[in-house]
Amino acid sequence: FDKNTTVVEARRSQCDQRTQQYIAAADALVTLNSKDDKTLTNVSFVGKLNTNHLVFMGHSFGGATALTAAHRRPDLASAIVCHEPAIDWIPDDARFDLFDGKLKSGDVRYDGGAGGYKLQGQKKVKNLHKKDMLFMFSQEWTEKNWVCF
């Protein structure tokens, strides 16, 4: 591994942790919609939240986290909105899903990013392309060719 690959691997690990927290928060919203939380006095969200249409959103690292959470829990997300997502920081399973392993379109090539994919023995699940997705990139990203799709 070179230094960049080591940094990217650390970010992917952080994204795993953040994804667990993101999913826990979404699960908590679903639970609040179905039963009262005894720690909230005089407040009830039962039946007041539209948990059938949760949109996972994020910018940069948050976009990577939203995409990973939607990949891992497609039952929770109805759509995904990402502004300049840190694609290379997405863990292997979700990144593979997003790019279907490899991306080849015109001059753009993507084969898994820094360090490639390490999916030995893992089931390759396809969930993301079943969701509505919106990706937004600034002019600066486009000019620097940081947009990979």
C-alpha positions in Angstrom: 0.0 0.0 0.0 1.1 3.5 -0.6 0.3 6.4 1.7 -2.8 7.4 -0.3 -4.2 3.8 -0.2 -3.7 3.6 3.6 -5.6 6.9 4.0 -8.4 5.8 1.8 -8.7 2.4 3.6 -9.0 4.3 6.9 -11.7 6.5 5.5 -13.6 3.5 4.2 -13.5 2.0 7.8 -14.8 5.3 9.1 -17.6 5.3 6.5 -18.5 1.8 7.8 -18.9 3.2 11.3 -20.8 6.3 10.2 -23.1 4.1 8.1 -24.0 2.1 11.2 -24.9 5.3 13.0 -26.9 6.6 10.0 -28.9 3.4 9.8 -29.5 3.5 13.6 -30.9 7.0 13.2 -33.2 6.0 10.4 -34.4 3.0 12.3 -35.1 5.3 15.3 -37.3 7.5 13.1 -39.2 4.4 12.0 -39.6 3.3 15.6 -40.7 6.8 16.8 -43.4 6.7 14.1 -44.8 3.4 15.4 -44.5 3.7 19.2 -44.0 6.3 21.8 -40.6 6.9 23.4 -41.0 7.0 27.2 -38.1 9.5 27.5 -39.9 12.1 25.5 -42.5 13.8 27.8 -45.7 15.1 26.3 -44.4 14.4 22.7 -45.6 11.7 20.4 -44.5 11.2 16.8 -46.7 8.1 16.3 -48.2 8.2 12.8 -46.9 11.7 12.2 -43.7 10.8 10.3 -43.7 9.6 6.7 -41.2 6.9 7.1 -42.2 5.2 3.8 -40.3 7.9 1.9 -37.0 8.5 3.7 -34.5 10.3 1.4 -30.9 9.7 2.4 -28.8 12.8 1.7 -25.3 13.9 2.3 -22.4 16.0 1.1 -18.8 14.7 0.6 -18.2 12.1 3.3 -21.9 12.3 4.2 -22.7 11.4 0.5 -20.5 8.4 0.8 -22.3 7.5 4.0 -25.8 8.0 2.5 -24.9 5.8 -0.5 -23.5 3.0 1.8 -26.5 3.1 4.1 -28.9 2.9 1.1 -27.0 0.0 -0.3 -27.0 -1.9 3.0 -30.6 -1.1 4.0 -32.6 -0.5 0.8 -35.8 -1.1 2.8 -35.2 2.3 4.6 -34.3 4.6 1.7 -36.7 5.6 -1.0 -34.2 7.9 -2.8 -30.6 9.2 -2.4 -29.3 12.7 -2.9 -25.5 13.3 -2.9 -23.6 16.5 -3.4 -20.0 15.8 -4.3 -19.9 12.4 -2.6 -16.5 11.1 -1.6 -16.9 8.0 -3.8 -13.5 6.5 -3.1 -14.3 6.5 0.7 -17.3 4.2 0.2 -16.7 0.7 1.5 -16.1 -2.0 -1.2 -19.6 -3.6 -1.1 -21.5 -0.3 -1.8 -18.8 1.0 -4.2 -19.0 -2.2 -6.2 -22.8 -1.9 -6.3 -22.7 1.7 -7.4 -20.3 1.0 -10.3 -21.3 -2.5 -11.0 -17.6 -3.5 -10.5 -16.2 -1.4 -13.3 -17.2 1.8 -15.0 -16.2 2.5 -18.6 -17.9 5.4 -20.3 -16.1 7.5 -22.8 -12.8 8.7 -21.3 -13.9 7.7 -17.8 -12.5 4.6 -16.2 -13.1 3.3 -12.7 -11.9 0.0 -11.4 -12.5 0.3 -7.7 -10.4 3.3 -6.7 -7.3 3.3 -4.4 -6.5 -0.3 -3.5 -9.2 -1.7 -5.8 -11.9 -4.0 -4.4 -11.4 -6.6 -1.6 -14.7 -8.6 -1.9 -13.4 -12.1 -1.6 -16.1 -14.3 -0.3 -18.6 -11.5 0.0 -22.0 -11.7 -1.7 -22.2 -8.9 -4.3 -25.6 -7.3 -3.8 -27.2 -4.9 -6.2 -29.5 -2.4 -4.4 -28.5 1.2 -5.4 -29.7 1.2 -9.0 -33.2 0.3 -7.8 -33.4 3.7 -6.1 -33.9 7.2 -7.4 -30.5 8.9 -7.2 -29.4 12.5 -7.7 -25.7 13.4 -7.8 -24.6 17.1 -7.8 -21.1 18.3 -8.5 -19.8 21.9 -8.5 -18.2 23.5 -11.5 -14.8 23.2 -9.7 -15.1 19.4 -9.4 -16.0 19.2 -13.1 -13.1 21.3 -14.2 -10.6 19.3 -12.1 -12.1 16.0 -13.6 -12.9 14.8 -10.1 -16.4 13.6 -11.3 -16.0 10.0 -12.3 -19.4 9.3 -13.7 
